[in-house]
Amino acid sequence: MTSLDYLPAQMDLRWVQGDDVVFQFKIIGKNYSGATGKAQVRKKRDRSSELITSFTVTVTGSGNDTDIQAYIPSANNTTVGKGYWDLELEDSEGSTRTILAGTVEIIPEITT
């Protein structure tokens, strides 16, 4: 039997509470120039679940590739615990694709 998946790549994230968080990704072979990105962390794997934090997403196309930066400033990184995240891109024609998703673990900070 043949099957096709149109699912996002699985990527689990961990970071320390209170830090500035910056993740950088490269999509090879697809240029999403002009796309906008959104990424959120929620308590449960459900869009109506409690929002823990949101990333600011920057998308830059170069040749056949796309560079993505996802950023959370320390002021928005105050919650500790586990959750789920995903990153969506909306291209210039309005088509949306979730490209990354996974679990999140936010470790308590020690030094304040």
C-alpha positions as a LaTeX table, in Angstrom:
\begin{tabular}{lrrr}
\hline
Residue & $x$ (\AA) & $y$ (\AA) & $z$ (\AA) \\
\hline
Met1 & 0.00 & 0.00 & 0.00 \\
Thr2 & 1.27 & 3.46 & $-0.88$ \\
Ser3 & 0.71 & 6.40 & 1.43 \\
Leu4 & 1.44 & 10.10 & 1.19 \\
Asp5 & 2.04 & 12.42 & 4.11 \\
Tyr6 & 1.51 & 16.14 & 3.96 \\
Leu7 & 2.52 & 16.68 & 7.55 \\
Pro8 & 4.95 & 19.19 & 9.04 \\
Ala9 & 8.48 & 18.10 & 9.92 \\
Gln10 & 8.71 & 17.11 & 13.58 \\
Met11 & 11.03 & 19.32 & 15.66 \\
Asp12 & 10.95 & 19.38 & 19.44 \\
Leu13 & 12.23 & 22.54 & 21.19 \\
Arg14 & 13.69 & 23.21 & 24.64 \\
Trp15 & 14.82 & 26.46 & 26.21 \\
Val16 & 15.28 & 28.24 & 29.54 \\
Gln17 & 12.60 & 30.54 & 30.97 \\
Gly18 & 13.58 & 34.22 & 30.95 \\
Asp19 & 16.05 & 33.96 & 28.05 \\
Asp20 & 15.78 & 35.53 & 24.63 \\
Val21 & 14.98 & 32.59 & 22.34 \\
Val22 & 16.11 & 32.53 & 18.70 \\
Phe23 & 15.76 & 29.53 & 16.40 \\
Gln24 & 16.94 & 29.61 & 12.79 \\
Phe25 & 15.78 & 27.17 & 10.12 \\
Lys26 & 16.61 & 26.72 & 6.45 \\
Ile27 & 14.23 & 25.20 & 3.92 \\
Ile28 & 16.31 & 23.87 & 1.03 \\
Gly29 & 14.78 & 23.70 & $-2.43$ \\
Lys30 & 11.77 & 25.97 & $-1.78$ \\
Asn31 & 11.77 & 29.76 & $-1.89$ \\
Tyr32 & 9.00 & 31.29 & 0.22 \\
Ser33 & 9.92 & 34.91 & $-0.63$ \\
Gly34 & 7.03 & 37.17 & 0.26 \\
Ala35 & 5.59 & 34.65 & 2.72 \\
Thr36 & 4.58 & 35.59 & 6.24 \\
Gly37 & 5.14 & 33.29 & 9.18 \\
Lys38 & 3.37 & 32.61 & 12.46 \\
Ala39 & 4.41 & 30.33 & 15.31 \\
Gln40 & 2.78 & 29.76 & 18.68 \\
Val41 & 3.26 & 27.61 & 21.76 \\
Arg42 & 0.12 & 26.25 & 23.41 \\
Lys43 & $-0.51$ & 24.16 & 26.50 \\
Lys44 & $-2.28$ & 21.41 & 24.52 \\
Arg45 & $-2.18$ & 20.36 & 20.88 \\
Asp46 & $-5.31$ & 22.36 & 20.12 \\
Arg47 & $-5.73$ & 25.87 & 18.70 \\
Ser48 & $-8.27$ & 26.73 & 21.41 \\
Ser49 & $-5.86$ & 25.71 & 24.18 \\
Glu50 & $-4.15$ & 28.26 & 26.44 \\
Leu51 & $-1.54$ & 30.31 & 24.55 \\
Ile52 & 1.84 & 30.14 & 26.31 \\
Thr53 & 3.77 & 32.46 & 23.96 \\
Ser54 & 4.19 & 33.46 & 20.32 \\
Phe55 & 7.27 & 33.74 & 18.14 \\
Thr56 & 8.03 & 36.67 & 15.87 \\
Val57 & 8.81 & 34.97 & 12.54 \\
Thr58 & 11.02 & 36.44 & 9.82 \\
Val59 & 11.05 & 34.77 & 6.38 \\
Thr60 & 13.76 & 35.50 & 3.81 \\
Gly61 & 13.99 & 33.80 & 0.41 \\
Ser62 & 17.34 & 33.37 & $-1.32$ \\
Gly63 & 17.71 & 31.51 & $-4.62$ \\
Asn64 & 15.92 & 28.17 & $-4.19$ \\
Asp65 & 16.05 & 28.27 & $-0.39$ \\
Thr66 & 14.28 & 30.00 & 2.50 \\
Asp67 & 15.75 & 31.19 & 5.80 \\
Ile68 & 13.41 & 31.43 & 8.76 \\
Gln69 & 14.09 & 33.02 & 12.13 \\
Ala70 & 11.70 & 32.52 & 15.06 \\
Tyr71 & 12.23 & 34.83 & 18.05 \\
Ile72 & 10.77 & 35.21 & 21.54 \\
Pro73 & 12.04 & 38.13 & 23.65 \\
Ser74 & 12.83 & 37.37 & 27.29 \\
Ala75 & 9.87 & 39.50 & 28.42 \\
Asn76 & 7.50 & 37.06 & 26.64 \\
Asn77 & 9.30 & 33.97 & 27.96 \\
Thr78 & 7.97 & 33.78 & 31.53 \\
Thr79 & 6.09 & 30.46 & 31.63 \\
Val80 & 7.63 & 27.13 & 32.70 \\
Gly81 & 6.39 & 23.73 & 31.58 \\
Lys82 & 5.54 & 21.67 & 28.55 \\
Gly83 & 3.45 & 22.39 & 25.52 \\
Tyr84 & 3.18 & 22.12 & 21.75 \\
Trp85 & 4.22 & 24.42 & 18.94 \\
Asp86 & 3.95 & 24.81 & 15.20 \\
Leu87 & 5.15 & 27.19 & 12.52 \\
Glu88 & 2.96 & 28.17 & 9.57 \\
Leu89 & 3.87 & 30.02 & 6.40 \\
Glu90 & 1.36 & 31.84 & 4.24 \\
Asp91 & 2.63 & 32.47 & 0.71 \\
Ser92 & 1.85 & 35.49 & $-1.47$ \\
Glu93 & $-1.18$ & 33.70 & $-2.99$ \\
Gly94 & $-2.72$ & 33.14 & 0.46 \\
Ser95 & $-1.94$ & 29.42 & 0.69 \\
Thr96 & $-1.04$ & 28.30 & 4.23 \\
Arg97 & 1.27 & 25.41 & 5.10 \\
Thr98 & 2.38 & 24.20 & 8.53 \\
Ile99 & 6.03 & 23.33 & 7.98 \\
Leu100 & 7.29 & 22.53 & 11.50 \\
Ala101 & 5.62 & 21.22 & 14.67 \\
Gly102 & 6.52 & 19.46 & 17.87 \\
Thr103 & 6.71 & 19.57 & 21.63 \\
Val104 & 8.15 & 22.34 & 23.78 \\
Glu105 & 9.80 & 22.13 & 27.18 \\
Ile106 & 10.57 & 25.38 & 29.01 \\
Ile107 & 13.08 & 24.82 & 31.80 \\
Pro108 & 12.90 & 27.03 & 34.94 \\
Glu109 & 15.57 & 29.70 & 35.16 \\
Ile110 & 17.81 & 29.84 & 38.22 \\
Thr111 & 19.44 & 33.26 & 38.02 \\
Thr112 & 17.13 & 36.28 & 37.93 \\
\hline
\end{tabular}
